[in-house]
Structure formats: structure tokens, C-alpha cells
Amino acid sequence: MSECKLNHSQEDVKGKYESQVAFLPENMKELFKQFFSKEHSQELLNEVFHLLKKYDLAHSEEKNERNHRLYMVLKNV
């Protein structure tokens, strides 16, 4: 994934999540619900946005890596 200089709002992240939710593991949905119920740093919002970006187009190995990173973030907030 490439680095992006844009800052993404919580609404941006929520929109990206909603566009990718059908492709995410089922057990991740409750974690995202909890994630969106809190405020987060800009750095964390940007990271989650980019992990979700084009998730549906990622190969299985890359999806596994993204899932791992998403679980790490979502379970530690």
C-alpha cells in the first residue's frame, strides 16, 4: 500500500468500511461497530482507511495481512 498525505475523517473511514463490509470477515463487523463508537487519532483513522481501501481487490495473501493488521488495531482501541 502506498503512503497517502490526506487525512481521513471518521466519516471517510465509515464510508470506506460500508463499501467493503461485504468482503470483510463476519467476526470483524462487531469490532468495527465498537471502533466507530469512539473517537480516534488521525493516524489511526488514516491507517484503517488505507487497510480498507481496495480490500475487495486484494489477493488472498494481502487480505490475510490486512486482516491481521485490522484485528490488531480494532482489538486494541
N, CA, C and O atoms as a Tinker XYZ file with bonds, in Angstrom:
   308  protein
     1  N      0.838000   -1.180000    0.000000    73     2
     2  CA     0.000000    0.000000    0.000000    64     1     3
     3  C      0.881000    1.241000    0.000000    63     2     4     5
     4  O      1.923000    1.288000    0.654000    81     3
     5  N      0.446000    2.218000   -0.733000    73     3     6
     6  CA     1.233000    3.440000   -0.823000    64     5     7
     7  C      0.840000    4.395000    0.298000    63     6     8     9
     8  O     -0.265000    4.337000    0.839000    81     7
     9  N      1.775000    5.268000    0.624000    73     7    10
    10  CA     1.524000    6.276000    1.632000    64     9    11
    11  C      0.682000    7.391000    1.018000    63    10    12    13
    12  O      0.853000    7.750000   -0.147000    81    11
    13  N     -0.220000    7.924000    1.818000    73    11    14
    14  CA    -1.098000    8.989000    1.364000    64    13    15
    15  C     -0.944000   10.168000    2.309000    63    14    16    17
    16  O     -0.831000    9.984000    3.521000    81    15
    17  N     -0.940000   11.348000    1.778000    73    15    18
    18  CA    -0.765000   12.545000    2.597000    64    17    19
    19  C     -2.110000   13.117000    3.062000    63    18    20    21
    20  O     -2.131000   14.074000    3.837000    81    19
    21  N     -3.227000   12.550000    2.606000    73    19    22
    22  CA    -4.544000   13.039000    3.005000    64    21    23
    23  C     -4.915000   12.523000    4.380000    63    22    24    25
    24  O     -4.580000   11.397000    4.749000    81    23
    25  N     -5.612000   13.361000    5.134000    73    23    26
    26  CA    -6.172000   12.930000    6.403000    64    25    27
    27  C     -7.623000   12.547000    6.169000    63    26    28    29
    28  O     -8.370000   13.267000    5.507000    81    27
    29  N     -8.012000   11.410000    6.716000    73    27    30
    30  CA    -9.361000   10.889000    6.519000    64    29    31
    31  C    -10.151000   11.032000    7.807000    63    30    32    33
    32  O     -9.670000   10.693000    8.888000    81    31
    33  N    -11.368000   11.538000    7.678000    73    31    34
    34  CA   -12.236000   11.705000    8.841000    64    33    35
    35  C    -12.845000   10.366000    9.233000    63    34    36    37
    36  O    -12.751000    9.383000    8.498000    81    35
    37  N    -13.470000   10.349000   10.405000    73    35    38
    38  CA   -14.164000    9.126000   10.831000    64    37    39
    39  C    -15.270000    8.793000    9.835000    63    38    40    41
    40  O    -15.532000    7.619000    9.571000    81    39
    41  N    -15.918000    9.808000    9.283000    73    39    42
    42  CA   -16.965000    9.572000    8.280000    64    41    43
    43  C    -16.376000    8.961000    7.004000    63    42    44    45
    44  O    -17.003000    8.096000    6.392000    81    43
    45  N    -15.183000    9.399000    6.597000    73    43    46
    46  CA   -14.497000    8.803000    5.446000    64    45    47
    47  C    -14.250000    7.316000    5.701000    63    46    48    49
    48  O    -14.495000    6.474000    4.837000    81    47
    49  N    -13.759000    7.012000    6.905000    73    47    50
    50  CA   -13.446000    5.624000    7.254000    64    49    51
    51  C    -14.729000    4.801000    7.280000    63    50    52    53
    52  O    -14.756000    3.668000    6.800000    81    51
    53  N    -15.785000    5.370000    7.838000    73    51    54
    54  CA   -17.064000    4.657000    7.907000    64    53    55
    55  C    -17.598000    4.376000    6.492000    63    54    56    57
    56  O    -18.103000    3.287000    6.221000    81    55
    57  N    -17.484000    5.344000    5.617000    73    55    58
    58  CA   -17.917000    5.154000    4.235000    64    57    59
    59  C    -17.114000    4.070000    3.530000    63    58    60    61
    60  O    -17.668000    3.243000    2.806000    81    59
    61  N    -15.799000    4.082000    3.749000    73    59    62
    62  CA   -14.944000    3.054000    3.144000    64    61    63
    63  C    -15.290000    1.687000    3.708000    63    62    64    65
    64  O    -15.339000    0.704000    2.969000    81    63
    65  N    -15.531000    1.619000    5.024000    73    63    66
    66  CA   -15.949000    0.360000    5.659000    64    65    67
    67  C    -17.246000   -0.147000    5.022000    63    66    68    69
    68  O    -17.348000   -1.323000    4.671000    81    67
    69  N    -18.220000    0.725000    4.876000    73    67    70
    70  CA   -19.516000    0.323000    4.316000    64    69    71
    71  C    -19.388000   -0.181000    2.883000    63    70    72    73
    72  O    -20.147000   -1.052000    2.457000    81    71
    73  N    -18.431000    0.364000    2.141000    73    71    74
    74  CA   -18.232000   -0.090000    0.760000    64    73    75
    75  C    -17.503000   -1.437000    0.693000    63    74    76    77
    76  O    -17.545000   -2.114000   -0.334000    81    75
    77  N    -16.833000   -1.825000    1.787000    73    75    78
    78  CA   -16.046000   -3.062000    1.786000    64    77    79
    79  C    -16.597000   -4.136000    2.730000    63    78    80    81
    80  O    -16.090000   -5.258000    2.741000    81    79
    81  N    -17.613000   -3.814000    3.511000    73    79    82
    82  CA   -18.090000   -4.712000    4.567000    64    81    83
    83  C    -18.460000   -6.098000    4.039000    63    82    84    85
    84  O    -18.274000   -7.089000    4.747000    81    83
    85  N    -18.970000   -6.190000    2.836000    73    83    86
    86  CA   -19.364000   -7.489000    2.270000    64    85    87
    87  C    -18.156000   -8.401000    2.051000    63    86    88    89
    88  O    -18.314000   -9.617000    1.940000    81    87
    89  N    -16.967000   -7.833000    1.990000    73    87    90
    90  CA   -15.750000   -8.606000    1.713000    64    89    91
    91  C    -14.946000   -8.926000    2.974000    63    90    92    93
    92  O    -14.004000   -9.716000    2.927000    81    91
    93  N    -15.316000   -8.316000    4.092000    73    91    94
    94  CA   -14.591000   -8.498000    5.350000    64    93    95
    95  C    -15.073000   -9.737000    6.096000    63    94    96    97
    96  O    -16.210000  -10.170000    5.904000    81    95
    97  N    -14.226000  -10.311000    6.942000    73    95    98
    98  CA   -14.664000  -11.451000    7.768000    64    97    99
    99  C    -15.848000  -11.050000    8.649000    63    98   100   101
   100  O    -15.891000   -9.939000    9.179000    81    99
   101  N    -16.788000  -11.948000    8.797000    73    99   102
   102  CA   -18.012000  -11.687000    9.563000    64   101   103
   103  C    -17.706000  -11.232000   10.991000    63   102   104   105
   104  O    -18.345000  -10.315000   11.506000    81   103
   105  N    -16.733000  -11.875000   11.620000    73   103   106
   106  CA   -16.452000  -11.562000   13.025000    64   105   107
   107  C    -15.758000  -10.213000   13.213000    63   106   108   109
   108  O    -15.519000   -9.803000   14.348000    81   107
   109  N    -15.437000   -9.527000   12.140000    73   107   110
   110  CA   -14.814000   -8.210000   12.230000    64   109   111
   111  C    -15.873000   -7.112000   12.363000    63   110   112   113
   112  O    -15.559000   -6.004000   12.799000    81   111
   113  N    -17.101000   -7.403000   11.997000    73   111   114
   114  CA   -18.157000   -6.377000   11.971000    64   113   115
   115  C    -18.437000   -5.799000   13.355000    63   114   116   117
   116  O    -18.599000   -4.586000   13.487000    81   115
   117  N    -18.499000   -6.629000   14.378000    73   115   118
   118  CA   -18.747000   -6.134000   15.737000    64   117   119
   119  C    -17.579000   -5.270000   16.219000    63   118   120   121
   120  O    -17.783000   -4.284000   16.927000    81   119
   121  N    -16.370000   -5.639000   15.838000    73   119   122
   122  CA   -15.200000   -4.843000   16.206000    64   121   123
   123  C    -15.268000   -3.455000   15.568000    63   122   124   125
   124  O    -14.910000   -2.460000   16.198000    81   123
   125  N    -15.725000   -3.394000   14.325000    73   123   126
   126  CA   -15.870000   -2.090000   13.672000    64   125   127
   127  C    -16.975000   -1.276000   14.326000    63   126   128   129
   128  O    -16.849000   -0.058000   14.453000    81   127
   129  N    -18.042000   -1.918000   14.739000    73   127   130
   130  CA   -19.126000   -1.216000   15.437000    64   129   131
   131  C    -18.569000   -0.537000   16.688000    63   130   132   133
   132  O    -18.876000    0.624000   16.956000    81   131
   133  N    -17.758000   -1.257000   17.443000    73   131   134
   134  CA   -17.125000   -0.694000   18.635000    64   133   135
   135  C    -16.141000    0.417000   18.258000    63   134   136   137
   136  O    -16.069000    1.445000   18.931000    81   135
   137  N    -15.394000    0.204000   17.190000    73   135   138
   138  CA   -14.422000    1.196000   16.716000    64   137   139
   139  C    -15.120000    2.515000   16.403000    63   138   140   141
   140  O    -14.640000    3.577000   16.800000    81   139
   141  N    -16.239000    2.460000   15.701000    73   139   142
   142  CA   -16.935000    3.676000   15.289000    64   141   143
   143  C    -17.670000    4.363000   16.437000    63   142   144   145
   144  O    -18.119000    5.499000   16.285000    81   143
   145  N    -17.797000    3.705000   17.564000    73   143   146
   146  CA   -18.472000    4.328000   18.713000    64   145   147
   147  C    -17.531000    5.225000   19.514000    63   146   148   149
   148  O    -17.961000    5.875000   20.467000    81   147
   149  N    -16.247000    5.268000   19.137000    73   147   150
   150  CA   -15.248000    6.063000   19.858000    64   149   151
   151  C    -14.548000    7.029000   18.909000    63   150   152   153
   152  O    -14.635000    6.895000   17.689000    81   151
   153  N    -13.859000    7.995000   19.486000    73   151   154
   154  CA   -13.034000    8.914000   18.703000    64   153   155
   155  C    -11.620000    8.348000   18.632000    63   154   156   157
   156  O    -11.157000    7.685000   19.560000    81   155
   157  N    -10.938000    8.621000   17.514000    73   155   158
   158  CA    -9.597000    8.066000   17.315000    64   157   159
   159  C     -8.654000    9.124000   16.763000    63   158   160   161
   160  O     -9.077000   10.139000   16.209000    81   159
   161  N     -7.367000    8.859000   16.932000    73   159   162
   162  CA    -6.351000    9.774000   16.416000    64   161   163
   163  C     -6.394000    9.789000   14.890000    63   162   164   165
   164  O     -6.866000    8.851000   14.248000    81   163
   165  N     -5.893000   10.869000   14.344000    73   163   166
   166  CA    -5.834000   10.997000   12.886000    64   165   167
   167  C     -5.001000    9.878000   12.283000    63   166   168   169
   168  O     -5.359000    9.321000   11.245000    81   167
   169  N     -3.906000    9.554000   12.924000    73   167   170
   170  CA    -3.022000    8.494000   12.437000    64   169   171
   171  C     -3.761000    7.151000   12.349000    63   170   172   173
   172  O     -3.619000    6.415000   11.373000    81   171
   173  N     -4.539000    6.854000   13.368000    73   171   174
   174  CA    -5.282000    5.588000   13.385000    64   173   175
   175  C     -6.383000    5.573000   12.324000    63   174   176   177
   176  O     -6.583000    4.564000   11.648000    81   175
   177  N     -7.087000    6.679000   12.180000    73   175   178
   178  CA    -8.122000    6.765000   11.141000    64   177   179
   179  C     -7.513000    6.564000    9.755000    63   178   180   181
   180  O     -8.072000    5.846000    8.926000    81   179
   181  N     -6.376000    7.195000    9.509000    73   179   182
   182  CA    -5.708000    7.044000    8.209000    64   181   183
   183  C     -5.286000    5.602000    7.972000    63   182   184   185
   184  O     -5.438000    5.082000    6.866000    81   183
   185  N     -4.757000    4.957000    9.001000    73   183   186
   186  CA    -4.314000    3.571000    8.854000    64   185   187
   187  C     -5.480000    2.650000    8.518000    63   186   188   189
   188  O     -5.380000    1.833000    7.603000    81   187
   189  N     -6.579000    2.775000    9.247000    73   187   190
   190  CA    -7.740000    1.913000    8.999000    64   189   191
   191  C     -8.311000    2.181000    7.604000    63   190   192   193
   192  O     -8.678000    1.246000    6.893000    81   191
   193  N     -8.384000    3.448000    7.218000    73   191   194
   194  CA    -8.877000    3.783000    5.877000    64   193   195
   195  C     -8.061000    3.061000    4.809000    63   194   196   197
   196  O     -8.623000    2.472000    3.886000    81   195
   197  N     -6.740000    3.107000    4.934000    73   195   198
   198  CA    -5.885000    2.513000    3.905000    64   197   199
   199  C     -5.875000    0.992000    3.957000    63   198   200   201
   200  O     -5.629000    0.346000    2.938000    81   199
   201  N     -6.135000    0.411000    5.110000    73   199   202
   202  CA    -6.279000   -1.044000    5.172000    64   201   203
   203  C     -7.570000   -1.492000    4.486000    63   202   204   205
   204  O     -7.636000   -2.588000    3.927000    81   203
   205  N     -8.584000   -0.648000    4.531000    73   203   206
   206  CA    -9.860000   -0.967000    3.881000    64   205   207
   207  C     -9.868000   -0.629000    2.387000    63   206   208   209
   208  O    -10.606000   -1.237000    1.610000    81   207
   209  N     -9.051000    0.333000    1.998000    73   207   210
   210  CA    -9.037000    0.800000    0.608000    64   209   211
   211  C     -8.713000   -0.349000   -0.344000    63   210   212   213
   212  O     -7.686000   -1.013000   -0.205000    81   211
   213  N     -9.588000   -0.570000   -1.298000    73   211   214
   214  CA    -9.452000   -1.619000   -2.321000    64   213   215
   215  C     -9.263000   -3.009000   -1.709000    63   214   216   217
   216  O     -8.643000   -3.883000   -2.315000    81   215
   217  N     -9.797000   -3.200000   -0.514000    73   215   218
   218  CA    -9.719000   -4.506000    0.155000    64   217   219
   219  C    -10.273000   -5.605000   -0.752000    63   218   220   221
   220  O     -9.709000   -6.696000   -0.842000    81   219
   221  N    -11.386000   -5.302000   -1.423000    73   219   222
   222  CA   -12.045000   -6.282000   -2.281000    64   221   223
   223  C    -11.175000   -6.733000   -3.447000    63   222   224   225
   224  O    -11.391000   -7.815000   -3.993000    81   223
   225  N    -10.203000   -5.928000   -3.834000    73   223   226
   226  CA    -9.345000   -6.257000   -4.974000    64   225   227
   227  C     -8.036000   -6.934000   -4.571000    63   226   228   229
   228  O     -7.272000   -7.383000   -5.426000    81   227
   229  N     -7.784000   -7.003000   -3.267000    73   227   230
   230  CA    -6.522000   -7.577000   -2.783000    64   229   231
   231  C     -6.510000   -9.093000   -2.953000    63   230   232   233
   232  O     -7.548000   -9.749000   -2.857000    81   231
   233  N     -5.327000   -9.638000   -3.206000    73   231   234
   234  CA    -5.155000  -11.088000   -3.288000    64   233   235
   235  C     -5.268000  -11.673000   -1.892000    63   234   236   237
   236  O     -5.141000  -10.948000   -0.905000    81   235
   237  N     -5.503000  -12.967000   -1.796000    73   235   238
   238  CA    -5.759000  -13.602000   -0.505000    64   237   239
   239  C     -4.623000  -13.387000    0.501000    63   238   240   241
   240  O     -4.885000  -13.172000    1.684000    81   239
   241  N     -3.381000  -13.442000    0.050000    73   239   242
   242  CA    -2.255000  -13.227000    0.976000    64   241   243
   243  C     -2.272000  -11.807000    1.528000    63   242   244   245
   244  O     -2.040000  -11.595000    2.718000    81   243
   245  N     -2.546000  -10.842000    0.665000    73   243   246
   246  CA    -2.619000   -9.450000    1.120000    64   245   247
   247  C     -3.824000   -9.244000    2.031000    63   246   248   249
   248  O     -3.738000   -8.504000    3.010000    81   247
   249  N     -4.948000   -9.892000    1.719000    73   247   250
   250  CA    -6.126000   -9.795000    2.595000    64   249   251
   251  C     -5.814000  -10.352000    3.972000    63   250   252   253
   252  O     -6.233000   -9.782000    4.979000    81   251
   253  N     -5.088000  -11.455000    4.029000    73   251   254
   254  CA    -4.708000  -12.028000    5.319000    64   253   255
   255  C     -3.861000  -11.045000    6.121000    63   254   256   257
   256  O     -4.064000  -10.883000    7.324000    81   255
   257  N     -2.924000  -10.398000    5.462000    73   255   258
   258  CA    -2.073000   -9.412000    6.130000    64   257   259
   259  C     -2.907000   -8.225000    6.616000    63   258   260   261
   260  O     -2.738000   -7.760000    7.743000    81   259
   261  N     -3.800000   -7.745000    5.763000    73   259   262
   262  CA    -4.666000   -6.627000    6.163000    64   261   263
   263  C     -5.579000   -7.034000    7.323000    63   262   264   265
   264  O     -5.776000   -6.263000    8.262000    81   263
   265  N     -6.133000   -8.247000    7.253000    73   263   266
   266  CA    -6.986000   -8.721000    8.345000    64   265   267
   267  C     -6.216000   -8.728000    9.655000    63   266   268   269
   268  O     -6.723000   -8.286000   10.686000    81   267
   269  N     -4.999000   -9.229000    9.609000    73   267   270
   270  CA    -4.174000   -9.278000   10.811000    64   269   271
   271  C     -3.970000   -7.872000   11.382000    63   270   272   273
   272  O     -4.121000   -7.657000   12.585000    81   271
   273  N     -3.634000   -6.939000   10.528000    73   271   274
   274  CA    -3.399000   -5.566000   10.977000    64   273   275
   275  C     -4.690000   -4.924000   11.474000    63   274   276   277
   276  O     -4.677000   -4.192000   12.464000    81   275
   277  N     -5.808000   -5.194000   10.794000    73   275   278
   278  CA    -7.085000   -4.653000   11.259000    64   277   279
   279  C     -7.467000   -5.210000   12.622000    63   278   280   281
   280  O     -7.913000   -4.469000   13.498000    81   279
   281  N     -7.293000   -6.515000   12.800000    73   279   282
   282  CA    -7.593000   -7.112000   14.112000    64   281   283
   283  C     -6.718000   -6.488000   15.197000    63   282   284   285
   284  O     -7.202000   -6.210000   16.294000    81   283
   285  N     -5.447000   -6.268000   14.905000    73   283   286
   286  CA    -4.543000   -5.655000   15.879000    64   285   287
   287  C     -5.055000   -4.275000   16.292000    63   286   288   289
   288  O     -5.081000   -3.941000   17.477000    81   287
   289  N     -5.455000   -3.489000   15.314000    73   287   290
   290  CA    -5.964000   -2.141000   15.581000    64   289   291
   291  C     -7.299000   -2.193000   16.316000    63   290   292   293
   292  O     -7.476000   -1.530000   17.338000    81   291
   293  N     -8.230000   -2.977000   15.797000    73   291   294
   294  CA    -9.590000   -2.976000   16.325000    64   293   295
   295  C     -9.682000   -3.569000   17.728000    63   294   296   297
   296  O    -10.540000   -3.166000   18.513000    81   295
   297  N     -8.826000   -4.502000   18.046000    73   295   298
   298  CA    -8.877000   -5.119000   19.373000    64   297   299
   299  C     -8.111000   -4.313000   20.417000    63   298   300   301
   300  O     -8.212000   -4.600000   21.610000    81   299
   301  N     -7.352000   -3.314000   19.989000    73   299   302
   302  CA    -6.549000   -2.529000   20.928000    64   301   303
   303  C     -7.033000   -1.090000   21.093000    63   302   304   305
   304  O     -6.304000   -0.244000   21.609000    81   303
   305  N     -8.253000   -0.815000   20.658000    73   303   306
   306  CA    -8.782000    0.545000   20.840000    64   305   307
   307  C     -9.871000    0.569000   21.895000    63   306   308
   308  O    -10.430000    1.628000   22.181000    81   307
